[in-house]
Amino acid sequence: MFPLLATSVKDLLTVDSVIIYIWISVVNALLLIYASHKYLLALQQFGYKNKRYFKWLKIKNIHYTRLMLLSLLGFLFFLLLNVCFTSILGEEIAIYIGFASYLIFGIAYIKTEQQTTEKLKLKITKRIVRLSIVYFLVITAVSFGTLILADILAYLIKIDIFCLLRYALVCFIPLILPLLLLIANAVLLPFESLNNKRYIRKTKEALEKADIIKIGITGSYGKTTVKNILATLLSQKYRVLATPESYNTPLGIALTTKKLDSTHDVFIAEMGARQVGDISDLATIVKPKYAILTGVNTQHLETFKAQENIIKTKFELFENLPVDGVGFFSSDNENSVKLFNDFTGEKYLAGIGGEDITATAENVKTTPWGTVFDLKIGDKRLFDCHTNLLGKHNVSNICLASLVAYKLGVSLKDIGVGINRLTTVKHRLEIVPNNHGVTIIDDSYNSNETGLKAALEVLSSFEGRKIVLTPGLIELGTEENIANFKFGVELSKTADKVIIIGAHNAEMLISGLLEGGFDRKNIIFAKNLTKGNAKLNEIMKEGDVILFENDLPDTY
């Protein structure tokens, strides 16, 4: 039986009321765990960093607007049904009906959230399970405390209407869900820190014991592409283990080394960073003898604050090399060449342009379907190399990886075989098959200023009407507006139609397009990618070339 209003202090907390409150709190916690899916996803994508998550919370987003709507509708219907049914069915039944209406709106909210598009799915890891358990306990405790508080306030205030509707306070708990998740994460953080240190210690031990060649790759862009190229070239002679996809954090490396065994000859670690010291931490774990820098630009300037910090952080990999360590630098990036000059150990430059290059490409012929070139390493040449990878920038990447492979004993002939076997990395200038008679170029993964220039260069090599879908560039801090304005100007030179996704960078992109003389009627705005695709389907026709350039993460 649901507890009615207490008539004395002794009646405020009876065994029956505690049992009922626990049941209600558990059900509410289960409901709100599912309602928190987007917030769990955001926290996971932020690497469980409370500071970055809290910064995101301060920005108005549609998910919180929907939480507000859930609370408002749940509260209003709780009140309405309570008032309507108390006189007919009694206070106890009316309270249950009020909770049922709140539950229905909660389920409706969850269904709505499930229909929204996600770029990345929530990964059900051991950590997310632990976090969910703690989060569940926090919500349960808050729900139980709210029910107790409702009884205490009703007992103290003794206003009839408040006494009747006191349990509607539960409907306001969804409004504090994002903060409750932050609290749960903070509670779990000490344990997770110790657990991560344990994983990292085991990883260090495994790599120290292994008799393998260790290679570290860093840069603002192109890390994954160069890693995959290098792994393919080295696999012509060695058994290679490389961090998969974009695993470039300490835990990503730790997960990869679980697959390390005595048959492996080479370990390649991609190393990412968002703040000073990140690369140094990764280098301390892996302790590579060979280091590769793909290039440095303003990517992640938002977290680094200044480009000098980005340059300094990338150089940490080379500062942590052993005395006999070897550095490989791209010659096609100004900052990379600068760091090449600063490095005092054994070092080599590779790329299409520049001076003092050890490996380069000549007679480069790019087509919409691949690239042909002659590879030159020192005084040796490999003629008519063919790759399916698009763009001159990928020829530069191949030169860099080829030089490393050559220095590690792979013959020019085997390098040529490896180049021919290279496959496109997903979402990085990938040609997507379709049956609509159009060419789709997917370059939606984490675009940057250097990458978009390469993408537009590739786009310009195709015949046909050119349509670009883009949300612009992100995570550039104070430079973001300028970068997107320049992007708009560059788009105006290549695209025939532009579909801008989301409002985040729309104003600056449009300004840049108009500055470049682009016809405003060929600019289309869409609130999200789903609506952008719908608009694309309306205007698309056979022979079109469509470029998907960058994609906003779920936290935008």
C-alpha positions in Angstrom: 0.0 0.0 0.0 1.3 3.4 -0.9 2.1 5.6 2.1 -0.3 8.4 2.7 0.5 11.7 4.5 2.2 11.2 7.8 0.4 12.5 10.9 3.4 12.3 13.1 7.2 12.3 12.9 7.1 8.5 13.7 5.0 7.8 10.6 7.4 9.6 8.2 9.5 6.5 7.6 7.7 3.1 8.0 8.8 -0.3 6.8 6.0 -0.3 4.2 6.9 3.2 2.9 10.6 2.3 2.6 9.9 -0.8 0.6 7.6 1.1 -1.8 10.0 4.0 -2.1 12.8 1.5 -2.9 10.7 -0.1 -5.7 9.8 3.3 -7.2 13.4 4.5 -7.0 14.7 1.3 -8.7 12.2 1.6 -11.5 12.9 5.3 -12.0 16.7 4.6 -12.1 16.2 1.9 -14.7 14.1 4.2 -16.8 16.6 7.1 -16.5 19.6 4.9 -17.3 18.1 4.3 -20.7 17.1 7.9 -21.0 20.8 8.9 -20.4 22.1 7.0 -23.5 23.3 10.2 -25.3 25.1 11.5 -22.2 26.8 8.1 -21.6 27.9 8.2 -25.2 29.2 11.8 -25.0 31.2 11.0 -21.8 32.7 7.9 -23.5 33.6 10.0 -26.6 35.3 12.6 -24.3 37.5 9.8 -22.8 35.6 10.0 -19.5 37.1 13.4 -18.9 34.8 15.3 -16.6 36.2 18.7 -17.6 35.5 18.2 -21.4 32.0 16.6 -20.6 31.1 19.5 -18.3 32.1 22.1 -21.0 29.8 20.3 -23.5 27.0 20.3 -20.9 27.1 24.1 -20.8 26.4 24.3 -24.5 22.6 24.2 -25.3 21.7 20.9 -27.0 18.6 19.2 -28.2 19.0 16.2 -25.9 18.6 18.4 -22.8 15.7 20.2 -24.4 14.0 16.9 -24.7 14.8 16.1 -21.0 13.2 19.3 -20.0 10.1 18.4 -22.1 10.0 15.0 -20.4 10.1 16.6 -16.9 7.5 19.2 -17.8 5.0 16.8 -19.4 5.6 14.2 -16.7 5.0 16.8 -14.0 1.9 18.4 -15.6 0.2 15.0 -16.2 1.1 13.8 -12.8 -0.7 16.9 -11.4 -3.6 16.6 -13.7 -4.3 12.9 -13.1 -3.8 13.2 -9.4 -6.3 16.0 -9.1 -8.8 14.2 -11.4 -8.6 10.8 -9.9 -8.1 11.5 -6.2 -11.8 12.3 -5.6 -12.9 9.3 -7.7 -10.4 6.5 -6.8 -8.7 7.8 -3.8 -5.3 9.4 -3.2 -3.3 6.1 -3.3 -4.6 5.0 -6.8 -4.2 8.6 -8.1 -0.6 8.6 -7.1 0.1 5.4 -8.9 -1.7 6.8 -12.0 0.5 9.9 -11.8 3.7 7.8 -11.7 2.4 5.7 -14.6 2.0 8.8 -16.8 5.5 9.9 -15.9 6.7 6.4 -16.9 4.9 6.6 -20.2 6.5 9.9 -21.1 9.9 8.5 -20.1 9.5 5.6 -22.5 8.4 8.0 -25.2 11.6 10.1 -24.6 13.8 7.0 -24.9 12.1 6.0 -28.2 12.6 9.5 -29.6 16.3 9.4 -28.7 16.8 6.0 -30.2 15.6 7.4 -33.6 18.3 10.1 -33.7 21.4 9.3 -35.9 24.6 8.4 -34.1 28.0 8.6 -35.8 29.5 6.3 -33.2 27.7 3.7 -31.1 28.1 3.4 -27.4 30.7 0.7 -26.8 29.6 -1.7 -24.0 33.0 -2.0 -22.3 33.7 -3.1 -18.8 34.2 0.5 -17.9 30.8 1.6 -19.2 29.2 -1.3 -17.3 30.9 -0.2 -14.1 29.9 3.4 -14.7 26.3 2.4 -15.4 26.1 0.5 -12.1 27.4 3.4 -10.1 25.1 5.8 -12.0 22.2 3.5 -11.3 22.9 3.6 -7.6 23.3 7.4 -7.7 19.9 7.8 -9.4 18.3 5.3 -7.0 19.6 7.2 -4.0 18.5 10.6 -5.4 15.0 9.1 -6.2 14.6 7.6 -2.8 15.8 10.9 -1.2 13.3 12.9 -3.3 10.4 10.7 -2.1 11.5 11.1 1.6 11.9 14.9 1.0 8.4 15.1 -0.4 6.9 13.5 2.7 9.0 15.7 5.0 8.0 18.9 3.2 4.3 17.9 3.1 4.4 17.1 6.9 6.0 20.5 7.6 4.0 22.7 5.2 0.6 21.0 5.6 -0.9 22.7 2.5 -3.5 20.4 1.1 -2.6 20.8 -2.6 1.1 20.3 -1.9 0.4 17.2 0.2 -1.7 15.8 -2.6 0.9 16.4 -5.3 4.1 16.0 -3.3 5.4 13.0 -5.2 5.4 14.9 -8.5 8.8 16.1 -7.4 10.2 12.9 -8.9 9.4 14.3 -12.3 12.2 16.9 -11.9 15.0 14.3 -11.5 15.6 14.0 -15.3 16.7 17.6 -15.3 19.7 16.8 -13.2 20.7 13.5 -15.0 23.7 15.0 -16.8 25.1 16.2 -13.5 24.3 12.9 -11.7 26.3 11.1 -14.5 29.2 13.5 -13.8 29.0 12.7 -10.1 29.0 8.9 -10.8 32.0 9.3 -13.1 33.8 11.3 -10.4 33.1 8.6 -7.8 34.5 5.9 -10.1 37.5 7.9 -11.3 40.0 6.8 -8.5 39.3 3.1 -9.2 39.5 3.6 -13.0 42.8 5.5 -12.7 44.3 2.6 -10.7 42.9 0.1 -13.2 44.3 2.0 -16.1 47.7 2.2 -14.5 47.6 -1.6 -14.1 46.8 -2.1 -17.8 49.5 0.3 -18.8 52.1 -1.4 -16.5 51.2 -4.8 -18.1 51.5 -3.2 -21.6 55.0 -1.8 -20.8 56.1 -5.2 -19.5 54.8 -7.0 -22.5 56.5 -4.6 -24.9 59.8 -4.6 -23.0 59.9 -8.4 -23.1 59.1 -8.7 -26.7 62.0 -8.9 -29.2 60.4 -6.7 -31.9 60.9 -3.6 -33.9 58.8 -0.8 -32.3 57.5 2.1 -34.4 55.6 5.2 -33.3 53.6 7.4 -35.6 52.2 10.8 -34.8 51.0 13.9 -36.5 47.9 16.2 -36.8 46.6 14.2 -39.7 47.4 11.1 -41.8 48.5 8.9 -38.9 46.0 6.1 -39.6 46.7 6.2 -43.3 50.5 6.1 -43.0 50.2 3.4 -40.3 48.1 1.2 -42.6 50.4 1.8 -45.6 53.5 1.0 -43.5 51.9 -2.1 -42.1 51.1 -3.4 -45.6 54.6 -2.7 -46.9 56.3 -4.2 -43.9 54.1 -7.3 -44.1 55.9 -8.3 -47.3 58.8 -9.3 -45.1 57.6 -9.2 -41.4 54.7 -10.3 -39.3 53.2 -6.9 -38.2 50.9 -5.9 -35.3 49.5 -2.4 -35.6 47.0 -0.6 -33.5 43.6 -1.0 -35.2 41.5 1.8 -36.7 42.2 5.0 -34.8 43.3 3.4 -31.5 45.9 6.0 -30.4 45.5 6.3 -26.7 47.3 4.4 -23.8 44.3 2.1 -23.4 44.1 1.6 -27.2 47.7 0.5 -27.2 47.1 -1.7 -24.2 44.2 -3.4 -25.9 46.3 -4.0 -29.0 49.2 -5.6 -27.1 46.9 -8.3 -25.8 47.3 -9.8 -29.3 51.1 -9.6 -29.2 52.8 -12.9 -29.4 56.3 -14.4 -30.1 55.6 -14.6 -33.9 55.3 -10.8 -34.3 58.4 -9.0 -35.7 57.1 -5.4 -35.7 54.7 -3.3 -33.5 53.3 -0.1 -34.9 51.7 2.3 -32.5 49.6 5.3 -33.7 49.9 8.1 -31.1 47.3 10.8 -30.8 47.2 13.8 -28.5 44.9 16.6 -27.2 47.2 18.2 -24.8 50.9 18.7 -24.0 52.4 15.6 -22.5 50.1 13.0 -24.2 52.7 11.9 -26.8 55.4 11.6 -24.1 53.1 9.4 -22.1 52.6 7.1 -25.1 56.3 7.0 -26.0 57.1 6.0 -22.4 54.8 3.1 -22.8 55.9 1.9 -26.2 59.5 3.0 -26.2 59.9 3.0 -30.0 63.2 3.0 -31.8 61.6 4.5 -35.0 59.5 7.6 -35.0 57.4 9.0 -37.9 55.8 12.5 -38.2 53.1 12.9 -40.8 52.7 16.7 -40.4 51.5 19.3 -38.0 48.6 21.8 -38.4 45.9 23.3 -36.2 43.9 20.1 -35.6 42.7 20.0 -32.0 43.8 23.6 -31.4 40.7 24.0 -29.2 42.3 21.8 -26.5 45.9 22.7 -27.2 45.2 26.5 -27.0 48.2 27.4 -29.2 49.8 25.9 -32.2 53.2 26.0 -30.5 51.8 23.5 -28.0 50.8 21.2 -30.8 54.3 21.4 -32.4 55.9 20.8 -29.0 53.7 17.8 -28.3 54.4 16.1 -31.6 58.1 16.5 -31.0 57.8 14.6 -27.7 57.9 11.4 -29.7 61.4 12.2 -31.0 62.6 13.5 -27.6 61.8 10.1 -26.1 63.7 8.0 -28.7 66.8 6.1 -27.6 70.3 7.3 -28.5 70.2 5.1 -31.6 66.6 6.1 -32.5 65.7 7.1 -36.0 63.3 9.8 -37.1 61.3 10.0 -40.3 59.6 13.3 -41.3 57.3 14.4 -44.1 58.9 17.0 -46.4 55.5 18.3 -47.5 54.6 20.1 -44.2 56.4 23.2 -43.0 56.2 22.3 -39.3 57.4 18.8 -40.0 60.5 20.2 -41.8 61.1 22.5 -38.9 61.1 19.6 -36.4 63.3 17.6 -38.7 65.9 20.4 -38.5 65.5 20.5 -34.7 66.0 16.7 -34.3 69.7 15.8 -33.6 69.5 12.1 -34.1 69.6 10.0 -37.3 66.9 11.4 -39.5 65.3 11.3 -42.9 62.9 13.4 -45.0 60.4 11.9 -47.4 57.7 13.4 -49.6 56.9 14.9 -53.0 58.5 18.3 -52.5 61.3 19.9 -50.5 65.1 19.7 -50.2 67.4 17.0 -48.8 64.7 14.3 -49.5 65.8 10.7 -49.2 62.5 9.3 -50.7 60.3 11.0 -53.2 57.9 10.4 -56.1 58.4 11.5 -59.7 56.2 11.5 -62.8 53.1 11.5 -60.6 49.9 11.0 -62.6 46.7 11.2 -60.6 43.3 10.0 -61.9 39.9 9.7 -60.3 40.5 6.0 -59.8 44.1 5.9 -58.6 47.6 7.2 -58.9 50.7 6.1 -60.9 54.2 7.3 -60.0 57.9 6.4 -59.9 59.3 5.9 -56.4 62.8 7.1 -55.8 64.7 6.1 -52.6 68.3 7.5 -52.5 69.7 6.7 -55.9 67.4 3.8 -56.6 64.1 3.9 -58.5 61.0 1.8 -58.8 59.1 2.7 -61.9 55.3 2.7 -62.5 54.1 2.2 -59.0 50.3 2.0 -59.0 47.9 2.6 -56.0 44.2 2.8 -55.6 44.6 5.6 -53.1 43.4 9.0 -54.3 45.4 12.2 -54.3 48.9 13.5 -54.3 48.9 13.7 -50.5 48.6 9.9 -50.4 51.7 9.6 -52.7 53.5 11.7 -50.1 52.3 9.3 -47.4 53.5 6.3 -49.5 56.9 7.9 -49.9 57.2 8.3 -46.1 56.1 4.8 -45.3 58.2 3.3 -48.2 61.4 5.0 -46.8 60.7 3.4 -43.3 60.1 0.0 -44.8 63.3 0.3 -47.0 65.4 1.3 -44.0 64.0 -1.8 -42.2 65.1 -4.1 -44.9 62.2 -4.5 -47.3 63.4 -4.6 -50.9 62.2 -2.1 -53.5 60.5 -4.9 -55.4 58.5 -6.0 -52.3 57.6 -2.3 -51.6 56.2 -2.1 -55.1 54.1 -5.2 -54.4 52.9 -3.7 -51.2 52.0 -0.4 -52.9 49.8 -2.3 -55.4 48.0 -4.0 -52.5 47.1 -0.8 -50.6 43.4 -0.3 -49.9 41.5 2.8 -48.9 41.0 3.5 -45.2 37.3 3.8 -44.5 35.9 7.3 -44.5 39.2 8.7 -45.9 38.7 9.6 -49.5 36.9 6.3 -50.0 34.9 5.7 -53.2 31.6 4.3 -52.1 29.9 1.9 -54.6 26.2 2.7 -55.4 23.6 2.0 -58.1 22.5 5.6 -58.8 25.1 6.4 -61.5 26.9 8.9 -59.2 30.4 9.0 -57.7 30.4 9.2 -53.9 33.6 10.2 -52.2 33.5 9.5 -48.4 36.0 11.7 -46.6 33.9 12.1 -43.5 36.4 11.1 -40.9 37.7 14.0 -38.8 38.7 16.5 -41.5 41.4 19.1 -41.0 42.7 22.1 -43.0 45.3 20.0 -44.8 43.0 17.1 -45.5 40.2 19.2 -46.9 42.6 20.8 -49.5 43.6 17.3 -50.5 39.9 16.3 -50.7 39.0 19.3 -52.9 42.0 18.5 -55.2 40.7 14.9 -55.6 37.2 16.2 -56.2 38.4 18.6 -59.0 39.9 15.7 -60.8 36.5 14.2 -61.5 34.2 15.1 -64.4 30.5 16.0 -63.7 28.5 18.3 -61.4 30.2 18.4 -57.9 28.1 18.4 -54.7 29.8 18.8 -51.3 28.1 17.9 -48.0 30.0 19.3 -45.0 29.5 20.7 -41.4 32.9 22.5 -41.8 35.9 22.2 -39.5 35.7 21.8 -35.8 37.9 21.7 -32.6 40.0 24.7 -33.9 39.2 27.0 -31.0 39.6 30.7 -31.7 40.8 29.8 -35.3 37.7 28.0 -36.2 35.7 30.9 -37.7 38.7 31.9 -39.9 39.4 28.4 -41.0 35.7 27.8 -42.0 35.6 31.1 -43.8 38.7 30.1 -45.8 37.1 26.6 -46.4 34.0 28.3 -47.9 36.2 30.3 -50.2 38.0 27.1 -51.4 34.7 25.3 -51.8 33.5 28.1 -54.1 36.3 27.3 -56.5 35.5 23.6 -56.9 31.9 22.8 -55.9 28.7 23.4 -57.9 26.4 22.9 -55.0 27.1 22.8 -51.2 24.9 21.3 -48.5 25.9 22.7 -45.1 25.1 20.3 -42.3 24.2 21.9 -38.9 24.3 25.4 -37.7 27.7 25.2 -35.9 29.8 26.6 -38.8 27.0 27.6 -41.2 27.5 31.3 -41.0 31.2 31.3 -41.7 31.0 28.7 -44.5 28.3 30.7 -46.2 30.3 33.9 -45.9 33.3 32.3 -47.4 31.3 30.8 -50.3 29.7 34.2 -51.1 33.1 35.9 -50.8 34.4 33.4 -53.4 31.6 34.4 -55.8 29.4 31.3 -55.2 25.8 31.6 -56.2 23.6 31.7 -53.0 20.9 29.6 -54.6 23.4 26.7 -54.8 23.9 26.8 -51.0 21.5 24.4 -49.1 21.2 24.2 -45.3 20.3 21.0 -43.4 19.9 20.7 -39.6 21.6 17.3 -39.5 23.1 14.7 -41.8 19.8 12.8 -42.1 18.1 15.8 -43.5 21.1 16.6 -45.6 20.9 13.2 -47.2 17.2 13.8 -47.9 18.0 17.1 -49.6 20.8 15.4 -51.6 18.4 12.8 -52.9 16.1 15.5 -54.1 18.8 17.2 -56.3 21.1 14.3 -57.1 21.2 13.1 -60.7 23.3 10.6 -62.7 26.8 11.7 -63.4 27.1 13.8 -60.2 30.2 13.6 -58.0 29.4 13.8 -54.3 31.9 14.6 -51.6 31.1 14.0 -47.9 33.7 16.2 -46.2 33.9 15.7 -42.4 31.1 14.8 -40.1 30.1 16.3 -36.8 30.6 14.0 -33.9 27.7 13.2 -31.5 29.0 15.8 -29.1 28.2 18.6 -31.5 
